[in-house]
Amino acid sequence: MDLEFSAEDRAFRDEVREFFATALPADIRDKVERGLSLTKDEIVRWQRILYDRGWIAPHWPKEYGGCGWNAARQYLFNVEMGLAGAPRPIPFGLNMVGPVIYTFGTPEQKEFHLPKILRSEIWWAQGYSEPGAGSDLASLSMTARREGDEYILNGTKLWTTMAHWADWIFVLARTSREEKPQQGISFILVDMTTPGITVEPIITIDGFHHVNQVTFEDVRVPVAGRVGEEGKGWTCAKFLLANERQAIADIGAKKRMLTKLKRLALGVSRGGRPLAEDADFARRLADLETQVMALEYTELRYLDAQMRGAERGFEPSILKIRGTELQQALSGLYMEALGQYALAYPEGFEEPGRNEPEIGPPGTQGGIAHFLFSRAATIYGGSNEIQRNIIAKILLAAA
Ligand SMILES: Cc1cc2nc3c(=O)[nH]c(=O)nc-3n(C[C@H](O)[C@H](O)[C@H](O)COP(=O)(O)OP(=O)(O)OC[C@H]3O[C@@H](n4cnc5c(N)ncnc54)[C@H](O)[C@@H]3O)c2cc1C
């Protein structure tokens, strides 16, 4: 195993670091630092800066407008992005439907959609989960009945992140009923302005509007919007889910959180002493730092295996489980370090009549919202229990 990066890769890392230090707008950096949610305009503004630099799609092949970087460069780029506190581009277009379109789509679909995804002109949402289908996705019941050169969609999608901002949504729908639930599903691209689509907000535990319920009632879409063959959408669905777990360990952001925690522990006092001198707190912080290092080396080992052409194994599941558990543990310790100030709610929180000034250490008010929303991290992207099943199946099959 070789965990050293080449001189070229190290030079690349310096270039990326310099870019993030200078190109990330100060207002966006500040909001991310505070743990506050960005608006759609702020996200698009940042994504366009990445686009102008040619770095919006590190993993896409060059022929489709991506960087075509190898796994090492993608890793270095992602770590630097997290370390700099730069927002990760929204995955629904770039990481999910974009690769599905360039892998399985028609020339017309590629020509129409890919440039718009790269330029953040179209905002995508992911319509997979339903009220009766989450972990067991193949039990989905949305239907797409064919009539001439149109499909008529009926059903409900649930937990659809940012669908209230979306211009298009990709859905999995049943075009026929077959013996096996995975068969008869099609992958369909839908313009959100099509009549019959209703988006209703779901307010999550942090008090914000991230997710939605999207209802389709006799929604007519062209058959030309189907990606891949009719009834073979499960192939696209699985391909997309494998991409979804990329860079999920988010090492850069975790290291940044550790630095924030250390700074906070030096600045707040408990019992007349800096919190950093509290032996129990210091022990737990050191323990988390060790676990982040262990995760980093696990990711590097996986990276090394990928660079040597190894098959994709259970490692992405391990990275997802440990990455999200540590994300939650770090935000939990941050809450403890803030003590009573942890309850101060973020600026911008939609509470009628709210006019109090910020309290507590400056720049920490987004902590509680971040802590609460990060509870969802072990659920979305394939719950951690499902990831454990995947690890067990691969290991038992190999035993
Ligand atoms: C914040 C957030 C954003 C989301 N965004 C999107 C989105 O944009 N688009 C989209 O399509 N979906 C989205 N989801 C949905 C997400 O993919 C599902 O919540 C997830 O797949 C789990 O499905 P479920 O909620 O139906 O729970 P269930 O599948 O009903 O699971 C309930 C519990 O049972 C456990 N469980 C289920 N099956 C097994 C098993 N076989 N073995 C062991 N344990 C099991 C689960 O781990 C979980 O703890 C989002 C979810 C959240 C919370």
The ligand as a MOL file (V3000), in Angstrom:
LIG
                    3D

  0  0  0     0  0            999 V3000
M  V30 BEGIN CTAB
M  V30 COUNTS 53 58 0 0 0
M  V30 BEGIN ATOM
M  V30 1 C -33.0350 14.5250 5.3480 0
M  V30 2 C -33.3920 13.4840 4.3370 0
M  V30 3 C -33.2720 13.7750 2.9900 0
M  V30 4 C -33.6610 12.8270 2.0450 0
M  V30 5 N -33.6160 13.1700 0.7200 0
M  V30 6 C -34.0870 12.3060 -0.2130 0
M  V30 7 C -34.1880 12.6790 -1.5800 0
M  V30 8 O -33.7980 13.7930 -1.9770 0
M  V30 9 N -34.7200 11.7870 -2.4580 0
M  V30 10 C -35.1330 10.5430 -2.0880 0
M  V30 11 O -35.5800 9.7860 -2.9460 0
M  V30 12 N -35.0670 10.1570 -0.7850 0
M  V30 13 C -34.5700 11.0130 0.1540 0
M  V30 14 N -34.5160 10.6410 1.4840 0
M  V30 15 C -35.0760 9.3570 1.8730 0
M  V30 16 C -34.0600 8.3390 2.3390 0
M  V30 17 O -33.4000 7.7850 1.2580 0
M  V30 18 C -34.8340 7.3040 3.1600 0
M  V30 19 O -35.2810 7.9460 4.3340 0
M  V30 20 C -33.9960 6.1090 3.5250 0
M  V30 21 O -33.7240 5.3360 2.3830 0
M  V30 22 C -34.6980 5.2230 4.5610 0
M  V30 23 O -35.9780 4.8770 4.1250 0
M  V30 24 P -37.2710 5.1130 5.0520 0
M  V30 25 O -37.2100 6.5100 5.5740 0
M  V30 26 O -38.4500 4.7010 4.2790 0
M  V30 27 O -37.0660 4.1710 6.3050 0
M  V30 28 P -37.2860 2.6020 6.3410 0
M  V30 29 O -36.7290 1.9670 5.1300 0
M  V30 30 O -38.7360 2.3440 6.6470 0
M  V30 31 O -36.4050 2.1940 7.5730 0
M  V30 32 C -36.8060 2.4260 8.9310 0
M  V30 33 C -35.7160 1.8580 9.8430 0
M  V30 34 O -35.5770 0.4410 9.6330 0
M  V30 35 C -34.2390 0.1100 9.2590 0
M  V30 36 N -34.2690 -0.9580 8.2430 0
M  V30 37 C -35.0400 -0.9900 7.1210 0
M  V30 38 N -34.8000 -2.1260 6.4320 0
M  V30 39 C -33.8510 -2.8210 7.1220 0
M  V30 40 C -33.1710 -4.0590 6.9160 0
M  V30 41 N -33.3960 -4.8020 5.8350 0
M  V30 42 N -32.2550 -4.4520 7.8440 0
M  V30 43 C -31.9900 -3.6870 8.9320 0
M  V30 44 N -32.6130 -2.4940 9.1990 0
M  V30 45 C -33.5300 -2.0640 8.3060 0
M  V30 46 C -33.6700 1.4020 8.6670 0
M  V30 47 O -32.2720 1.4320 8.7560 0
M  V30 48 C -34.3220 2.4450 9.5490 0
M  V30 49 O -33.6260 2.5700 10.7540 0
M  V30 50 C -34.1170 11.5580 2.4480 0
M  V30 51 C -34.2000 11.2650 3.8180 0
M  V30 52 C -33.8540 12.2020 4.7530 0
M  V30 53 C -33.9930 11.8610 6.2130 0
M  V30 END ATOM
M  V30 BEGIN BOND
M  V30 1 1 1 2
M  V30 2 1 2 3
M  V30 3 2 2 52
M  V30 4 2 3 4
M  V30 5 1 4 5
M  V30 6 1 4 50
M  V30 7 2 5 6
M  V30 8 1 6 7
M  V30 9 1 6 13
M  V30 10 2 7 8
M  V30 11 1 7 9
M  V30 12 1 9 10
M  V30 13 2 10 11
M  V30 14 1 10 12
M  V30 15 2 12 13
M  V30 16 1 13 14
M  V30 17 1 14 15
M  V30 18 1 14 50
M  V30 19 1 15 16
M  V30 20 1 16 17
M  V30 21 1 16 18
M  V30 22 1 18 19
M  V30 23 1 18 20
M  V30 24 1 20 21
M  V30 25 1 20 22
M  V30 26 1 22 23
M  V30 27 1 23 24
M  V30 28 2 24 25
M  V30 29 1 24 26
M  V30 30 1 24 27
M  V30 31 1 27 28
M  V30 32 2 28 29
M  V30 33 1 28 30
M  V30 34 1 28 31
M  V30 35 1 31 32
M  V30 36 1 32 33
M  V30 37 1 33 34
M  V30 38 1 33 48
M  V30 39 1 34 35
M  V30 40 1 35 36
M  V30 41 1 35 46
M  V30 42 1 36 37
M  V30 43 1 36 45
M  V30 44 2 37 38
M  V30 45 1 38 39
M  V30 46 1 39 40
M  V30 47 2 39 45
M  V30 48 1 40 41
M  V30 49 2 40 42
M  V30 50 1 42 43
M  V30 51 2 43 44
M  V30 52 1 44 45
M  V30 53 1 46 47
M  V30 54 1 46 48
M  V30 55 1 48 49
M  V30 56 2 50 51
M  V30 57 1 51 52
M  V30 58 1 52 53
M  V30 END BOND
M  V30 END CTAB
M  END
